[in-house]
Amino acid sequence: MTEGKFIRFYKKRNKSKNHKEVKEKIDLFWKVLQKALDEENKITFKNWGIFEQKEVRSRKIVIPKMDKVGYTKAKKKIRFKAGAGLQDIVNGAGTDE
């Protein structure tokens, strides 16, 4: 799902008419999550999942055409691990087939 589709879905679900307001709410959520990750490195949403910030080491890369060896920069990466509740929702647990 693209960002535009998600915004339209959220707008329809909450019966909101202002596209800009919906986008600001979603952006606010991600900004707050990012700030919390900078402070804590791990955030858990009960029955939904865990966001954690991990350090990725630099790696050796080889470019065959140039016969050159280089190294990537060390960086931080955000990882999400889905919880049991979210997995059940996605897999359709509890729905009659």
C-alpha positions as CSV (number, residue, x, y, z in Angstrom):
1,M,0.0,0.0,0.0
2,T,1.4,3.4,-1.0
3,E,1.3,6.4,1.2
4,G,-1.4,8.0,-0.9
5,K,-3.6,4.9,-0.6
6,F,-3.0,4.7,3.1
7,I,-4.0,8.4,3.6
8,R,-7.2,7.9,1.6
9,F,-8.0,4.7,3.6
10,Y,-7.4,6.6,6.9
11,K,-9.5,9.5,5.7
12,K,-12.4,7.3,4.7
13,R,-12.2,5.2,7.9
14,N,-12.3,8.2,10.2
15,K,-14.8,10.1,8.0
16,S,-12.4,13.1,7.7
17,K,-12.7,15.5,4.8
18,N,-9.4,17.3,5.0
19,H,-6.5,15.5,3.3
20,K,-3.9,17.8,4.7
21,E,-5.0,17.2,8.3
22,V,-4.9,13.5,7.9
23,K,-1.4,13.6,6.4
24,E,-0.2,15.8,9.4
25,K,-1.6,13.3,11.9
26,I,0.2,10.4,10.2
27,D,3.5,12.5,10.0
28,L,3.1,13.5,13.6
29,F,2.9,9.8,14.6
30,W,6.1,9.0,12.7
31,K,8.0,12.0,14.2
32,V,7.0,11.1,17.7
33,L,8.0,7.5,17.1
34,Q,11.4,8.6,15.7
35,K,12.1,10.9,18.7
36,A,11.1,8.1,21.1
37,L,13.5,5.7,19.3
38,D,16.3,8.2,19.6
39,E,15.8,8.2,23.3
40,E,15.0,4.6,24.1
41,N,16.2,2.4,21.1
42,K,13.2,0.1,21.6
43,I,9.5,0.7,21.7
44,T,6.9,-1.9,22.3
45,F,3.2,-1.6,21.3
46,K,1.3,-4.2,23.3
47,N,-0.1,-7.0,21.1
48,W,1.1,-5.2,18.0
49,G,4.9,-5.3,17.7
50,I,8.3,-3.9,18.6
51,F,10.2,-1.0,16.9
52,E,13.9,-1.0,17.6
53,Q,16.8,1.0,16.4
54,K,19.9,-1.1,15.6
55,E,23.5,-0.1,14.7
56,V,24.6,-1.6,11.4
57,R,28.4,-2.0,11.0
58,S,30.3,-0.9,7.9
59,R,30.6,-3.6,5.3
60,K,33.1,-4.4,2.6
61,I,31.8,-4.0,-1.0
62,V,33.4,-4.9,-4.3
63,I,32.5,-3.3,-7.6
64,P,33.5,-5.8,-10.3
65,K,33.6,-3.4,-13.2
66,M,36.0,-1.1,-11.5
67,D,38.1,-3.7,-9.6
68,K,37.7,-1.5,-6.6
69,V,37.1,-2.4,-3.0
70,G,35.1,0.0,-0.8
71,Y,33.4,0.2,2.5
72,T,29.8,1.3,3.4
73,K,29.3,3.7,6.3
74,A,28.1,2.5,9.7
75,K,24.5,3.6,10.2
76,K,21.4,3.2,12.4
77,K,18.5,1.2,11.1
78,I,14.9,0.8,12.4
79,R,13.6,-2.7,12.6
80,F,10.0,-3.8,13.2
81,K,9.0,-7.2,14.6
82,A,5.3,-8.0,14.4
83,G,3.7,-9.2,17.6
84,A,1.2,-12.1,18.0
85,G,-1.9,-9.8,17.9
86,L,-0.9,-8.2,14.6
87,Q,0.1,-11.5,13.1
88,D,-3.3,-12.9,14.0
89,I,-5.1,-9.9,12.4
90,V,-3.0,-10.2,9.2
91,N,-3.5,-13.9,8.9
92,G,-7.2,-13.7,9.5
93,A,-7.4,-15.6,12.8
94,G,-10.9,-15.7,14.3
95,T,-12.6,-15.2,10.9
96,D,-15.0,-17.8,9.7
97,E,-14.0,-19.4,6.4
